């Protein structure tokens, strides 16, 4: 152990200086109600050490010394107070509170959190020899019965906790010092006392005293450590159990005085998390949340290949551990809380992952991560194609007493950051981190349109894990992601969307190696391929996935196609400012059978419409981008001889400009009609039926004044009727021209006549229906 940390005992420390719990510290809390199991566990460990089974090392005690030879503990207050009470109780039982040496030593321990706490500690030492227990009276009752203990002191939380630690709750647990030694005779107690007087090398209870002045820690570390949260937070309990677990395994490298987990958690790492401080979340919660997320993504990598959702149904120790660590939602205001019930669940996780390995990696990760400035780190890991309003933070700082849950893409991004900072520190640079995170976001954060909603492609826990595994295999050296020598391509035959994205990313990085662009597009001359590709990735209808520009009709990579496709894409953007109806109509010209399709004329949904098609329909998209773009007039001329009336209407008319609502429209084929277009508008739907005969005849009849539409607004400027049925009046009688092609009087729907093929025939049909004749 480095000599900067001195192994010592409480008696030895109290013999050379005063130990004062400073006013900034919290109350003594180990004796509080609700901590019975914690007290019992700690006291049993002390008992084992006193009985000579094994020396108990109580971790590091950090503090600073002043010119008056006072040692102010910054961390370790709870353990030190319990040790002091243990010494006091043994001295009381052995009648040593009348000895000057005992009084001097024990008087060197004091609380400054409250005046009552200070006075209580002084009184029970200097007047402790006056205390006499009555029959059936416990030590706490005997103390508060003394006339020199004012009743107001009993309201002091520290005094209450000290009394409870001394006597216990008498609830069947050994959760008080008196209960621990209840069956011990004076000879045994004297043996314990003498053992506590031994030097640190032989004493059963020792700790490492670490003076933070020697480590160059700033004065505001007091504020940081005491601003971490409520007394004995879950994180403090976890940390104490973790350090004991490491000590039991005798992993001395992880307990090093300067580079071990105990000192790093309370100094350098605390300083790093302090930069993210927020009034809504304590430092303890922030740090505990980070560690739990780290364990979660490591556990995901280690799980056997099965549906992770099955873990939610299981009750094995590892199933419960997984459920404890992970619960996800994409709602921004949803929260998850880690309510630690014991260290057992972490032992299960460590056994699954390999405890030493995962703790060693945690140290490497945070040591590399902490050197990054917050703004720089946030800039490096932010979404590469957003407007900058939404930022991804590696350290979450929102929530109250809990943690905001990361969305699935953010969970993958968090894993990616962890993996990157496990690299050798010399490679953990800002430039390399940006390169790695661009690849990760392109793979995991692709949003498409499904069921009229913009959704992320990766939406389940199983998909989340699969994406992590795929990225981990494909890019084994996260810090050198642009080095094509390290690529591991997805196995041939893998056609899942994650594999397609990874193949694309590797293809783009290979193209980066070609340096400066020298081909025929003048607007690109002099730029590097990396600059060109990264610019295109940021276009909203691409959002990172641009494979449509360099793949053929079967989806195979062919960069020789790029110039032509870029030129045509540039025409659409330069002429119309975005991919809009003219682009969609050109696409329909070549592939009208492009299944059912959504069309959103503007906004995020239109971009999501394109993203749903561009990467996954290589054949029609390839034909569209390779073909010379046609403007409105050229499209009309080209489509004029098309036999399909529905296709002519969709491409030739201004229908797509007519629909201006963001909710858009949906086209589908209907039996016996050909093609319906449902126009979703403000939670209702208008329907366009492509019936050439009906459209022509009704339009002409309206123009001639033969009939009047009951709702004139259904006839749009594009010449189509936004209605399933066309209701009109003729000579005072109301009729319906049904979508299926027959006509009837509204007041006599049973009598139907076939649809007419001209205005003259319409006149005859309506006359017949009016007169009641066939």
Buried (B, 14 or more C-beta within 10 A) or exposed (E): EEEEBBBBBBBBBBBEBBBBBBEBBBBBBBBBEEBBEBBBBBBEBBBEBBEEEEBBBBBBBBBBBEEEEBBBBBBBBBBBBBBBBBBBBBBBBBEBBEEEEBBEBBBBBBBBBBEBBBBBBBBBBBEBBEBEBEEEEBBBEBBBEBEEBBEEBBEBBBBBBBBBBBBBBEEEBBBBBBBBBEEBEEEEBBBBBEBBBBEBEEBBBBBBBBBBEEBEBEEEBBEBBBBBBEBBBBBBBBBBBBBBBBBEBEBEEBBBBEBBBBBBBBBBBBBBBBBBBBEEBBBBBBBBBBBBBBBBBBBBEBBEEEEBEEBEEEEEBBBBBBBBBBBBBBEEEEBBBBEBEEBEBBBBBBEBBEBBEBBBBBBBBBBBBBEBEBEEBBBBBBBBBBEEEEEBBBBBBBBEEBBBBBBBBBBBBBBBBBBBBBBEEEBBBEEBBBBBBBBBBBBBBBBBBBEEEBBBBBBEBBBBBBBBBBBBEBBEEBBBBBEEEEBEEBEEEEEEBBBBBBBBBBBBBBBBEEEEBEEEBEEBEEBBBBBBBBEBBEBBBBBBBBBBBBBBBEBEBEBEBBBBBBBBBBBBBEEBEBBBBBBBBBBBBBBBEBEEBBBBBBEEBBBBBBBBBBBBBBBBBBBBBBBEBBEBEEBBEBBEEBEBBBBBBBBBBBBBBBBEBBBBBBBEEEEEBBBBBBBBBEEEBBBBBBBEBBBBBBBBBBEEEBBEBBEEEBBBEBBBBBBBEBBBEBEEBEBBBBBBBEBBBEEEEEEBBEBBEEBEBBBEBBEBBBEEEE
